[in-house]
Amino acid sequence: MHRMTNTVISHLRHGRRLALLPIAFLAACASNVPLNTPAVPPLSAPASPAAPTVAVPAAPTPQQLMLRDIVAQQDRLYRVAAPLLVNNTDLCKGNARNLLGFTAKNKYSFSDELSEAAQQAYGMDDRLQVMGVLAGSGAARAGIRVGDKLDMVEGKPVPPGVDAERQAATMLAPLITRGASARLTMLRNGMPVQVNVPFTRACAYSIELGNADNVTAYNDGRRVLITRGMMNFAANDNELAYVLAKEMAHNSLNHARVQRTTATAGAIIDNLIRIRPDMSAMSGLSGMKPMPQTMDAASDTLSLYMVARAGYDIDAAPRFWERLASQYPPSALNGYTALHPATSYRLSVMDKIIVDVKGKRDRRQPLLP
């Protein structure tokens, strides 16, 4: 499955294109003429009208069903992550950068297993096609739409093909680093459309979906991975935001580097973003170290401020983590609590931080820890 980094963090649209199978219902009319009856010209009668053609969508293939499920989960993940990334640039400890604000993929962005499904479901070909636009971003304000194809950057053609993503990134990198906007030409229904896209400042963390059912999350200093199991456990967007912000906070505080788990966590993330990860490598703690309670509490503090600044409700955060620890205790070694065992200490810190955040909000003070 393709990976989408936060340089183009997105809200995916699910406009699938179905193959149609026309079925014609044919009508016939037979007349019974009695024997020995003089022949007479038959009475003319209107022909029975043919039944209208009915377009029946083809049944989705297993690959299409798999792709739709993954895309739906990514859709939710990116939608919830977007305000956390955009509204917390000053809390990311220097880990912020400019974004275009849209995702662009082609058929080569997908695994061999899902490439044909991507072409059928989304009409992907060898050109980079917009899969989603971040609400409130410069791309959204510039009028970029899902389905647009990236044709030119600053008047230079974007090469199609297997290497299109890397080549487009190479063309855009100096603009994003030095400029305030990018002049793009998009193809919309085959016609060129000129747009000037202001860059959007955001935390420089890639947001990844892990294809595993264990309820956990990982960070490696530059990426955040949320497993499919954790996404299913999170009952609403607020709860998913708690987990995303917690892992973002670990990154901002350089906890992977301090714990010397950067390489281990990176290998776990590389494994779990595959369509079919090697789950035999995920036994026990997978080489990760449990987080010390002081470091965990520091990330809880920072994450609650991130959640509040992104517009999510912080009140239910302690109860979410308490429920998670109750259902998946530290004895479940491939779960989240095994890596973050100091639940009681964390909950006591969260209760205090929530009061602090609300007090600052009431006094209209900056929401800074």
C-alpha positions as CSV (number, residue, x, y, z in Angstrom):
1,M,0.0,0.0,0.0
2,H,1.2,3.5,-0.7
3,R,2.4,5.7,2.1
4,M,1.3,9.3,2.4
5,T,3.6,11.7,4.4
6,N,2.6,14.8,6.1
7,T,4.2,17.0,3.4
8,V,0.9,16.5,1.7
9,I,-1.3,15.4,4.6
10,S,-4.8,14.8,3.3
11,H,-8.5,14.1,3.5
12,L,-9.1,11.4,1.0
13,R,-12.3,11.3,-1.1
14,H,-13.9,7.9,-2.0
15,G,-15.1,8.5,-5.5
16,R,-14.9,5.0,-6.8
17,R,-15.6,4.2,-10.5
18,L,-17.5,1.0,-11.1
19,A,-17.5,-1.2,-14.2
20,L,-21.1,-1.5,-15.6
21,L,-22.7,-4.6,-17.0
22,P,-25.7,-3.8,-19.2
23,I,-28.5,-6.4,-19.2
24,A,-31.2,-6.3,-22.0
25,F,-34.6,-7.9,-21.4
26,L,-36.0,-9.0,-24.8
27,A,-39.8,-9.3,-25.4
28,A,-41.4,-11.5,-28.0
29,C,-45.0,-11.7,-29.3
30,A,-46.5,-14.9,-30.7
31,S,-49.9,-15.1,-32.5
32,N,-52.0,-18.2,-32.5
33,V,-53.9,-18.7,-35.8
34,P,-56.7,-21.4,-35.9
35,L,-56.3,-24.1,-38.5
36,N,-58.5,-24.0,-41.6
37,T,-59.1,-20.3,-41.1
38,P,-59.0,-18.2,-44.2
39,A,-55.9,-16.2,-44.4
40,V,-56.5,-12.6,-43.5
41,P,-53.9,-9.9,-43.2
42,P,-52.9,-9.8,-39.5
43,L,-53.9,-6.8,-37.6
44,S,-51.0,-4.6,-36.9
45,A,-50.2,-4.2,-33.3
46,P,-47.6,-2.1,-31.6
47,A,-44.3,-3.9,-30.9
48,S,-43.7,-4.5,-27.2
49,P,-41.0,-2.1,-26.1
50,A,-37.7,-3.5,-25.0
51,A,-37.0,-3.2,-21.4
52,P,-34.6,-0.4,-20.5
53,T,-31.0,-1.2,-20.2
54,V,-30.0,-1.6,-16.5
55,A,-26.5,-0.7,-15.5
56,V,-25.4,-3.2,-12.8
57,P,-22.2,-2.5,-11.0
58,A,-19.6,-5.3,-11.0
59,A,-19.0,-7.0,-7.7
60,P,-15.8,-5.6,-6.1
61,T,-12.8,-7.8,-6.2
62,P,-11.1,-8.8,-2.9
63,Q,-8.3,-6.4,-3.7
64,Q,-10.7,-3.5,-4.2
65,L,-12.4,-4.4,-0.9
66,M,-9.0,-4.4,0.8
67,L,-8.0,-1.1,-0.7
68,R,-11.3,0.6,0.2
69,D,-10.9,-0.6,3.8
70,I,-7.3,0.7,4.0
71,V,-8.2,4.0,2.3
72,A,-11.2,4.5,4.7
73,Q,-8.9,4.1,7.7
74,Q,-6.3,6.4,6.2
75,D,-9.0,8.9,5.5
76,R,-9.9,9.0,9.1
77,L,-6.3,9.0,10.3
78,Y,-5.3,12.0,8.1
79,R,-8.5,13.9,8.8
80,V,-7.9,13.7,12.6
81,A,-4.2,14.3,12.3
82,A,-4.5,17.5,10.2
83,P,-5.4,20.0,12.9
84,L,-2.9,18.5,15.2
85,L,-0.1,19.0,12.7
86,V,-1.2,22.5,11.5
87,N,-2.0,24.1,14.9
88,N,1.0,22.9,16.9
89,T,4.0,24.1,14.9
90,D,5.4,26.0,17.9
91,L,5.1,22.9,20.1
92,C,7.0,20.6,17.6
93,K,10.3,21.9,18.9
94,G,11.6,23.0,15.6
95,N,10.2,20.1,13.7
96,A,7.9,22.1,11.4
97,R,8.0,22.7,7.7
98,N,6.0,24.0,4.7
99,L,3.3,21.8,3.1
100,L,1.5,22.0,-0.2
101,G,-1.7,20.6,1.4
102,F,-2.7,17.8,-1.0
103,T,-1.8,14.2,-1.7
104,A,-0.9,13.1,-5.2
105,K,-0.4,9.5,-6.2
106,N,-0.3,7.4,-9.4
107,K,-0.8,3.7,-10.1
108,Y,2.8,3.0,-9.2
109,S,2.3,4.4,-5.7
110,F,0.5,1.1,-4.8
111,S,1.8,-2.4,-4.2
112,D,1.6,-4.9,-7.0
113,E,-1.2,-6.6,-5.2
114,L,-3.3,-3.4,-5.2
115,S,-2.2,-1.5,-8.3
116,E,-5.0,-2.8,-10.5
117,A,-7.6,-2.2,-7.8
118,A,-6.3,1.4,-7.5
119,Q,-6.7,1.9,-11.3
120,Q,-10.2,0.5,-11.2
121,A,-11.4,2.3,-8.1
122,Y,-9.7,5.7,-8.5
123,G,-8.9,5.9,-12.2
124,M,-5.1,6.0,-11.5
125,D,-2.7,6.0,-14.4
126,D,1.0,7.0,-14.7
127,R,0.3,10.7,-13.9
128,L,0.2,12.0,-10.3
129,Q,-3.4,12.5,-9.4
130,V,-4.8,14.4,-6.4
131,M,-6.3,12.0,-3.9
132,G,-7.2,14.5,-1.2
133,V,-6.9,18.1,-0.1
134,L,-6.3,19.3,3.4
135,A,-9.2,21.4,4.6
136,G,-8.1,25.0,5.3
137,S,-4.7,24.5,3.6
138,G,-3.2,26.7,0.8
139,A,-4.1,24.0,-1.7
140,A,-7.8,24.2,-0.6
141,R,-7.8,28.0,-0.9
142,A,-6.2,27.8,-4.3
143,G,-9.0,25.6,-5.5
144,I,-7.2,22.3,-6.1
145,R,-9.7,19.5,-6.3
146,V,-9.6,15.7,-5.8
147,G,-9.1,14.1,-9.3
148,D,-6.8,16.9,-10.6
149,K,-3.6,15.7,-12.2
150,L,-0.3,17.4,-11.5
151,D,1.0,18.5,-14.9
152,M,3.6,21.2,-14.3
153,V,5.6,22.9,-11.5
154,E,6.7,26.4,-12.2
155,G,6.2,25.8,-15.9
156,K,8.3,22.6,-16.0
157,P,6.5,19.3,-16.8
158,V,6.2,16.7,-14.1
159,P,7.4,13.4,-15.5
160,P,4.9,10.6,-15.3
161,G,5.7,7.0,-14.5
162,V,7.3,4.8,-11.8
163,D,9.5,7.6,-10.4
164,A,6.9,10.4,-10.6
165,E,6.5,11.0,-6.8
166,R,10.3,11.3,-6.2
167,Q,10.8,13.6,-9.2
168,A,7.9,15.8,-8.2
169,A,9.3,16.1,-4.7
170,T,12.7,17.0,-6.1
171,M,11.1,19.8,-8.2
172,L,9.0,21.1,-5.2
173,A,11.7,20.8,-2.5
174,P,13.6,24.1,-3.3
175,L,10.3,26.0,-3.6
176,I,9.0,24.7,-0.3
177,T,12.3,25.5,1.4
178,R,12.8,29.0,0.1
179,G,9.5,30.3,-1.2
180,A,6.0,31.1,0.0
181,S,4.0,29.5,-2.7
182,A,4.3,27.3,-5.8
183,R,2.8,27.9,-9.3
184,L,1.3,24.7,-10.5
185,T,-0.6,23.5,-13.6
186,M,-3.2,20.9,-13.0
187,L,-5.2,18.9,-15.6
188,R,-8.9,19.0,-14.8
189,N,-11.0,16.9,-17.1
190,G,-8.1,17.0,-19.5
191,M,-7.9,20.8,-19.5
192,P,-5.0,22.8,-17.9
193,V,-5.8,24.9,-14.9
194,Q,-3.2,27.3,-13.4
195,V,-3.1,27.6,-9.6
196,N,-0.8,29.4,-7.2
197,V,-0.6,27.4,-4.0
198,P,0.5,29.1,-0.8
199,F,2.4,26.8,1.5
200,T,0.9,25.7,4.8
201,R,3.1,25.4,7.9
202,A,2.8,22.2,9.9
203,C,4.6,19.8,12.2
204,A,7.0,17.7,10.1
205,Y,5.8,14.2,11.2
206,S,4.7,11.6,8.7
207,I,1.4,9.9,9.7
208,E,1.3,6.1,9.0
209,L,-1.3,3.4,9.2
210,G,-0.1,0.1,10.6
211,N,-1.7,-3.0,9.0
212,A,-1.9,-5.0,12.3
213,D,-4.7,-5.8,14.7
214,N,-2.7,-5.3,17.9
215,V,-3.8,-2.1,19.8
216,T,-0.7,0.1,19.8
217,A,1.2,3.0,18.3
218,Y,4.8,3.8,17.6
219,N,7.1,6.8,16.9
220,D,10.7,6.9,15.7
221,G,11.4,10.7,15.9
222,R,10.0,11.6,12.5
223,R,7.0,9.3,12.0
224,V,3.9,8.4,13.9
225,L,2.3,5.0,13.3
226,I,-1.2,4.0,14.5
227,T,-2.2,0.4,14.0
228,R,-5.5,-0.7,12.6
229,G,-6.3,-2.3,16.0
230,M,-5.8,1.0,17.8
231,M,-7.9,2.8,15.2
232,N,-10.7,0.3,15.8
233,F,-10.3,0.7,19.6
234,A,-10.6,4.5,19.4
235,A,-14.4,5.1,19.5
236,N,-14.3,8.6,18.1
237,D,-12.1,11.3,16.7
238,N,-11.2,12.7,20.1
239,E,-9.8,9.4,21.2
240,L,-7.8,8.9,18.1
241,A,-6.5,12.5,18.5
242,Y,-5.2,11.5,22.0
243,V,-3.1,8.7,20.6
244,L,-1.8,10.8,17.6
245,A,-0.9,13.7,19.8
246,K,0.8,11.4,22.4
247,E,3.1,10.0,19.7
248,M,3.7,13.4,18.2
249,A,4.7,14.6,21.7
250,H,7.2,11.8,22.0
251,N,8.7,12.9,18.7
252,S,8.9,16.5,19.7
253,L,10.6,15.6,23.0
254,N,13.1,13.3,21.2
255,H,12.2,10.3,23.3
256,A,13.1,7.7,20.7
257,R,16.6,9.2,20.6
258,V,16.9,9.4,24.4
259,Q,15.7,5.8,24.7
260,R,17.9,4.7,21.9
261,T,15.0,3.1,20.2
262,T,15.0,5.1,16.9
263,A,16.3,2.2,14.8
264,T,14.1,-0.4,16.4
265,A,11.0,1.7,16.2
266,G,11.8,2.6,12.6
267,A,12.1,-1.0,11.6
268,I,8.8,-1.8,13.3
269,I,7.1,1.0,11.4
270,D,8.7,-0.1,8.1
271,N,7.3,-3.6,8.7
272,L,3.8,-2.5,9.7
273,I,3.2,-0.2,6.8
274,R,3.4,-3.1,4.5
275,I,0.2,-4.7,3.2
276,R,1.1,-8.0,4.8
277,P,3.6,-7.3,7.6
278,D,5.7,-10.0,9.1
279,M,3.9,-10.5,12.4
280,S,6.4,-13.1,13.6
281,A,8.7,-10.1,14.3
282,M,6.0,-8.5,16.5
283,S,6.2,-10.9,19.4
284,G,6.7,-9.5,22.9
285,L,7.9,-5.9,23.0
286,S,9.7,-6.4,19.6
287,G,12.9,-5.0,21.1
288,M,11.3,-1.8,22.4
289,K,11.9,-0.5,25.9
290,P,9.0,0.5,28.3
291,M,8.7,4.2,28.6
292,P,9.8,5.6,32.0
293,Q,7.0,7.3,33.8
294,T,8.6,10.8,33.9
295,M,9.1,10.8,30.1
296,D,5.6,9.4,29.6
297,A,4.1,12.1,31.8
298,A,6.1,14.8,29.9
299,S,4.6,13.6,26.6
300,D,1.1,13.4,28.2
301,T,1.5,17.1,29.2
302,L,2.6,18.2,25.8
303,S,0.0,16.1,24.0
304,L,-2.9,17.5,26.0
305,Y,-1.9,21.0,25.0
306,M,-1.6,19.8,21.4
307,V,-5.1,18.3,21.5
308,A,-6.6,21.5,23.0
309,R,-4.9,23.7,20.5
310,A,-6.3,21.5,17.7
311,G,-9.8,22.0,18.9
312,Y,-10.4,18.5,20.3
313,D,-12.0,17.9,23.7
314,I,-9.5,17.0,26.4
315,D,-11.9,16.1,29.2
316,A,-12.2,12.4,28.3
317,A,-8.5,11.8,27.8
318,P,-7.8,10.2,31.2
319,R,-10.8,7.9,30.9
320,F,-9.6,6.8,27.4
321,W,-6.2,5.8,28.7
322,E,-7.7,4.1,31.7
323,R,-10.0,2.1,29.5
324,L,-7.1,1.1,27.2
325,A,-5.0,0.0,30.2
326,S,-7.9,-2.0,31.6
327,Q,-8.7,-3.9,28.4
328,Y,-5.0,-4.2,27.3
329,P,-2.9,-4.4,30.5
330,P,0.9,-4.5,30.5
331,S,0.8,-8.3,30.4
332,A,-0.4,-8.0,26.7
333,L,3.2,-7.5,25.5
334,N,2.3,-6.5,21.9
335,G,-0.1,-3.8,23.2
336,Y,0.2,-0.1,24.0
337,T,0.2,-0.4,27.8
338,A,3.2,-2.7,27.9
339,L,5.2,0.1,26.4
340,H,3.6,2.7,28.6
341,P,3.0,0.9,31.9
342,A,2.8,3.8,34.4
343,T,-0.9,4.3,33.9
344,S,-1.8,5.5,37.5
345,Y,1.0,8.1,37.5
346,R,0.0,9.3,34.0
347,L,-3.6,9.7,35.0
348,S,-2.7,11.8,38.0
349,V,-0.6,14.1,35.8
350,M,-3.3,14.4,33.2
351,D,-6.0,15.5,35.7
352,K,-3.7,18.4,36.7
353,I,-2.8,19.4,33.2
354,I,-6.5,19.5,32.1
355,V,-7.2,21.9,34.9
356,D,-4.2,24.0,33.8
357,V,-5.2,24.0,30.2
358,K,-8.8,25.1,31.0
359,G,-7.5,27.8,33.3
360,K,-5.3,29.3,30.6
361,R,-8.1,29.1,28.1
362,D,-10.5,30.9,30.5
363,R,-7.9,33.6,31.1
364,R,-7.3,33.8,27.4
365,Q,-3.6,33.0,27.9
366,P,-1.5,31.2,25.2
367,L,-2.0,27.5,25.4
368,L,1.7,26.7,26.1
369,P,2.9,24.2,28.7
